Each structure stands twice: as structure tokens, then as C-alpha cells.
């Protein structure tokens, strides 16, 4: 009986000790130690550390697709190239560019090997996995079926990629106007629409968060009726994102969120925007014009009534105001259409997000917005997108700098010309004439938290808001009567 207990005790000890420690304890040699490991299925096997060896990534569905269809993928009009963009949301040339950046970051100086010296999982397959997750909200196990990449590996790479993309690539493609040239190009399109001085549309979008921690449920569940993360987004009339604020919990109101937005603070307080000059009509005659200052953002009624944020009221019955309100609301749909395109292209944002960390959701959202701008630039470059370009005609003032702020000089200082893409071939000269005498540049960080804004509204903010709006209504009324209001989209 004592021998039985002794053997049981020995077996119990062996189950708790590592093989190496036990082998040393009983004085086994290396060969006997390896026999023990093989018997217990704990030794390393050729090709990998798991019991089944590594997957043959070169034989996966995606690897064969990349290897066998290169010529067709490079031809944008081919069926394979169109199918590639449908499945991964980006054209193949854009994928190659993303792949170059990803390899520089992910592989570094490893030259195709991981930390243990084995051949890396192809970065091409990892990048395709990220694009498929963002574009079709595919689960990580679905990536394993198509590429052979295990769920833990894909999970780790996805979050590492979105964090890197949001930090390094996103700022290069999502940025606010930094020079007066940038500002006048954005504003000129709105001037043709009868809304001079506008530089973008702003609204908050909610992304459903199905794995919100219980302790945050009361903060994340707002008027939508489900837990969500809210993002304040600003885009121009062309449909390009200018700024995105880091996510707030869904129960936070738009009025609170906007107080944390650096770009809105700059539009309100920075001389680069507050001293931006543009022309408005003051009467029916062609000469009834004046220069006014102060850029603004087009919003809905959920924000503060600041001079730099203009929203159309629904209770005013004046006929001229009603016409201006209809135009404002139609143009404000730019941001709503942007949200629709973003969610349709990246379905991960359309379905409830199952990440537990808000930071991971922020990184994924910024990655989608950055990719959206990259695709916008690509489609614009190859002619797939009908957009509006602005070319400044400096005229006789190319080598001169006005020494005063005389209205006549300011009118001629810059004459931007808007033209559609080559497919349409039409050209307009905008009504807005911008003053370049106060030339400047600015760079704005994305998502920097700032308690309650750089500056609180000063006394008389409501009066300035109403005065600015009355000025815009008067301009639109006379511009419409003069047939100087154009609709830029077909």
C-alpha cells in the first residue's frame, strides 16, 4: 500500500514540474528527456510550436488569388480588379501602396522573418484580413478560413495596424485647411451655392457598441436607444473629411461634444478663420456688395448658436428666409451623405462593434475615415469622381501685395475659378472674392482634449449669430434673384 501512495505522489509531482526539472531530478539524459516530451506531446515539432504545425499560407485562397491574377488586378477595368475592390473596398494599386507602408512599419529590418527566425506570415494576407474586417465586418475566424492566419494572430495584428494607421497615416490624409489657398478652395464651392464663408458641414455620428461594459452603459446609451460611441465629424462639399474628434460616450449631447473639438475652437477664435474675408451682396444692383469676415460651419439645430456655427431655424416664416433655409438644409446633407458612404463602404461601422476597448473602436474609426479620404483622392485622380477643383487666377496682382484693406483691392486679390472634371467640361467663376492680404498658415491636432474650449462665448454671441445669419439671408436672396446660385452636383 505504501508503494502505491509513493507512486501516486511521484505522478502528482511530475504533473506539476516542467519536463526539464523532472529530467534533472531523476538524472535522465537528453535522449530520454526527449522521449518523455514526445510521449506527453510537449516537444517542439518541425514547422511550428503547435501540435499540428504551421499552415501553408501560400496555398490559401487569398495567396493564390494574389499570385495568379496579378496582370488582371493591375488592369482597373478587368472583372478581377472590380471584384477585388468589392471584396476589400480598395483598388489593387491602393492596396499595393498600403502594403508598402505596412511592410515598412511591420517588418522593419526583419526582412521576412519573425523574432524566432521563421518565415513571417505574409504581410499581404494580414493586410487583406484587416481590409476584409473593416469592409465586411468579417469575424476573425472568417479570416482564418480564407488566409490560414490564426484568430489570435489576426486579432493582435488588426489592433496593432489600426493603432499605427490612426497615429501615422491618418494625419497625412485627414487635415484641416492649413493655408489661405486651402481655405479659399473649400469656401469657393460654397460661395457658388449661395453660402459664402462656409467651410464645411458638421454633425455627430453614433457607432453601436454591443460589448459596452456594464459600468459604462448609462454613459453610452443615449437618445438612439442603444449603447454607442459618438464622433463629431466635419467634411467639405466635395465629401472629404476635414476633422474628426475622438469618440465620446453615446449619451453625451452634441453641445457638450463640440466644446472639446479643437477645429471648432480654431474657427471660433483663430484669426486665420475669424479674419477670413469674403464678399456678400447687400442689394439687388450688381454693385451692391461688401466684404465681410468670419468663416463658419453649417450645422443642425443640436449645436450652440455661435457666430462660427450657422443653423437654419424652422420657426421663421419669412419667404426669403425659407428659401435660404431650404438651401442650407440641402447643403448640410453633405455630412449625412458622408456618413452613408462611410458606413456602406466599411460595414464594420454599420453593425454593432464588439471590441471591449473604446480606444480600439477609435482607432478603427480613424482608420476607416483615413481610408475613405485615400479612396476619395484616388477616384478623383483617375477621373471616377465628379468633383470641383479651384484654380486661383491672380491676374494683375500676382506680384503685388495690397497695403490696405480697400474693398476694391481685396476683390481682385484672388479670383478662384471652379471647374468640373473633364467629363463635364463646364466652368464657373465664383462670386466670392477673397482677401489674401492677411496670409497665414495653421496646423490643427486631431482629437486633442480641451476642457470646455479655448474661449467661452463672449457677451453678445447670440446677437452676432443673428447678425451673421441675416447677412447671409440677404446675400442669398439677391444672389438668387441675379441667377448667381449654382447647384454643383448632378
Residue pairs with C-beta under 8 A, 6 or more apart in sequence:
13 22
14 22
17 25
19 33
19 36
19 37
19 40
19 42
20 33
22 36
23 32
23 33
23 36
28 36
34 43
37 43
41 51
45 51
45 53
46 53
47 53
47 54
48 54
48 118
54 118
55 148
55 149
55 150
56 148
57 63
57 121
57 122
57 125
57 147
57 148
57 149
58 67
58 122
59 148
60 125
60 146
60 147
60 148
61 146
61 147
62 124
62 125
62 128
62 146
62 147
63 122
63 124
63 125
63 147
66 73
66 124
69 80
72 78
72 79
72 80
72 81
73 80
73 81
73 84
73 92
74 81
74 92
74 93
75 81
76 82
76 91
76 92
76 93
76 382
81 91
81 92
84 91
84 92
84 95
85 91
85 92
87 132
87 135
87 136
88 95
88 128
88 131
88 132
88 135
89 131
89 134
89 135
89 345
89 346
89 371
89 375
90 98
90 131
90 371
90 374
90 375
91 375
91 378
93 378
94 374
94 375
94 378
95 127
95 128
95 131
98 127
99 123
99 124
99 127
101 169
102 123
102 126
102 127
102 161
103 123
105 164
105 168
106 123
106 126
106 157
106 160
106 161
107 120
107 123
110 120
112 119
112 120
113 119
113 120
114 120
121 149
121 153
125 147
125 148
125 149
126 147
126 149
126 154
126 157
126 161
127 161
128 147
129 143
129 147
129 149
129 154
129 157
129 158
130 157
130 158
130 161
130 162
132 138
132 142
132 143
132 146
133 140
133 143
133 158
133 348
134 346
134 348
134 364
134 367
134 368
134 371
135 345
135 346
135 347
135 348
136 347
136 348
137 347
137 348
137 350
137 351
140 151
140 154
140 155
140 158
141 151
143 149
143 151
143 154
144 150
144 151
144 154
149 157
159 360
159 363
161 367
162 360
162 363
162 364
162 366
162 367
163 359
163 363
165 363
165 366
165 367
165 370
166 362
166 363
166 366
166 367
166 370
169 370
170 366
170 367
170 369
170 370
170 446
171 446
173 370
173 373
173 374
173 377
174 241
174 242
174 243
174 244
174 366
174 369
174 370
174 373
174 446
175 242
175 243
175 443
175 444
176 242
176 243
176 263
176 266
176 442
176 444
177 183
177 186
177 199
177 242
177 442
178 441
178 442
178 443
179 439
179 440
179 441
180 276
180 434
180 436
180 438
180 439
180 440
180 441
181 392
183 199
183 272
183 273
183 276
183 295
183 434
184 390
184 392
184 414
184 416
184 432
184 434
184 436
185 389
185 390
185 416
186 199
186 200
186 236
186 237
186 242
187 196
187 197
187 198
187 199
187 276
187 278
187 295
187 432
187 434
188 390
188 416
188 418
188 430
188 432
188 434
189 236
189 237
189 238
189 388
189 390
189 418
189 430
189 488
190 196
190 197
190 198
190 199
190 237
190 331
191 197
191 278
191 430
191 431
191 432
192 418
192 428
192 430
192 431
192 485
192 486
192 488
193 237
193 327
193 331
193 485
193 486
193 487
193 488
194 324
194 327
194 475
194 476
194 479
194 480
194 484
194 485
195 298
195 327
195 328
195 331
195 472
195 476
196 278
196 279
196 280
196 431
196 432
196 472
196 475
197 276
197 278
197 280
197 292
197 294
197 295
197 296
197 432
197 472
198 295
198 296
198 297
198 298
198 310
198 331
199 236
199 267
199 273
199 295
199 296
199 297
200 234
200 235
200 236
200 242
200 297
200 298
201 234
201 235
201 236
201 237
201 297
201 298
201 299
201 331
201 332
201 333
201 334
201 335
202 232
202 233
202 234
202 258
202 264
202 297
202 298
202 299
202 303
202 309
202 335
203 232
203 233
203 254
203 299
203 300
203 332
203 335
203 336
203 339
204 230
204 231
204 232
204 233
204 254
204 257
204 302
205 230
205 231
205 233
205 339
205 342
206 222
206 224
206 228
206 229
206 230
206 250
207 228
207 229
207 230
207 231
207 247
207 349
207 353
207 361
207 365
208 224
208 226
208 227
208 228
208 351
208 352
208 353
209 220
209 227
209 228
209 229
209 250
209 352
209 353
209 358
209 361
210 227
210 352
210 353
210 354
211 353
211 354
211 355
211 356
212 220
212 221
212 227
213 356
216 227
216 249
217 227
218 251
219 249
219 250
219 251
219 252
220 227
220 228
220 229
220 249
220 250
220 251
221 227
221 228
221 250
221 251
222 228
222 230
222 250
222 251
222 252
222 253
224 250
226 250
226 352
227 250
228 250
229 247
229 248
229 249
229 250
229 353
229 358
229 361
229 362
229 365
230 247
230 248
230 249
230 250
230 252
230 257
231 244
231 245
231 246
231 247
231 248
231 365
232 244
232 245
232 248
232 254
232 257
232 258
232 261
232 264
233 241
233 243
233 244
233 245
233 335
233 338
233 339
233 369
234 241
234 242
234 243
234 244
234 263
234 264
234 297
234 335
235 241
235 242
235 334
235 335
235 338
236 242
236 334
237 331
237 334
237 388
237 488
238 376
238 387
238 388
239 334
239 337
239 338
239 341
239 376
239 387
240 373
240 376
241 338
241 369
241 372
241 373
242 263
243 261
243 262
243 263
243 444
243 446
244 365
244 366
244 369
244 446
244 447
245 257
245 260
245 261
245 262
245 446
245 447
246 362
246 446
246 447
246 449
247 358
247 361
247 362
247 365
248 256
248 257
248 260
253 302
254 302
254 303
255 302
255 303
255 304
258 264
258 303
258 304
258 309
259 452
259 453
260 449
260 450
260 451
260 453
262 444
262 445
262 446
262 447
262 448
262 450
263 444
264 297
264 308
264 309
264 453
265 450
265 453
265 454
265 455
266 272
266 273
266 442
266 444
267 273
267 274
267 295
267 296
267 297
267 308
267 309
268 274
268 306
268 307
268 308
268 453
268 454
268 455
269 454
269 455
270 442
271 438
271 440
272 440
272 441
272 442
273 294
273 295
273 308
274 293
274 294
274 295
274 308
275 293
275 294
275 438
276 293
276 294
276 295
276 434
276 435
277 291
277 292
277 293
277 405
277 410
277 434
277 435
277 438
278 291
278 292
278 293
278 432
278 433
278 434
278 435
279 289
279 290
279 291
279 292
279 411
279 431
279 432
279 433
280 289
280 290
280 291
280 292
280 471
280 472
280 474
280 475
281 288
281 289
281 431
281 474
281 475
281 478
281 479
281 482
282 288
282 289
282 290
282 474
282 475
282 478
283 478
284 478
284 481
284 482
286 482
288 478
289 411
290 407
291 405
291 407
291 410
291 411
291 433
291 435
292 471
294 307
294 308
294 468
295 308
296 307
296 308
296 309
296 310
296 468
297 308
297 309
297 310
298 310
298 311
298 328
298 331
298 332
298 334
299 309
299 310
299 311
299 332
300 311
300 332
301 311
301 313
301 314
303 309
303 311
304 457
305 311
305 461
305 462
305 465
306 457
306 461
306 465
307 461
307 464
307 465
307 468
310 328
310 465
310 468
310 469
310 472
311 328
312 324
312 325
312 328
312 329
313 321
313 325
314 325
316 322
316 325
320 473
320 474
320 476
320 477
321 473
323 476
323 477
323 480
324 472
324 473
324 476
324 477
327 476
327 485
341 372
342 349
342 368
342 369
342 372
343 349
343 350
344 350
345 368
345 372
345 375
346 368
346 371
346 372
348 364
348 368
349 365
349 368
353 361
353 364
355 361
355 364
362 447
366 446
376 385
379 385
380 387
383 421
383 422
383 423
385 421
386 420
386 421
386 423
386 424
386 489
386 490
387 420
387 421
388 418
388 419
388 420
388 488
389 418
389 419
389 421
390 416
390 417
390 418
391 416
391 417
391 419
392 414
392 415
392 416
392 417
393 414
393 415
393 416
393 417
394 414
394 415
395 412
395 415
396 412
397 409
397 412
397 413
401 437
402 409
402 410
402 413
402 435
402 437
405 435
405 437
409 437
410 433
410 434
410 435
410 437
411 433
412 433
413 433
413 434
413 435
413 436
413 437
414 433
414 434
414 435
414 436
415 429
415 433
416 430
416 432
416 434
417 427
417 428
417 429
417 430
418 427
418 428
418 429
418 430
418 488
419 426
419 427
419 428
420 426
420 427
420 488
428 486
431 479
431 484
476 485
479 485
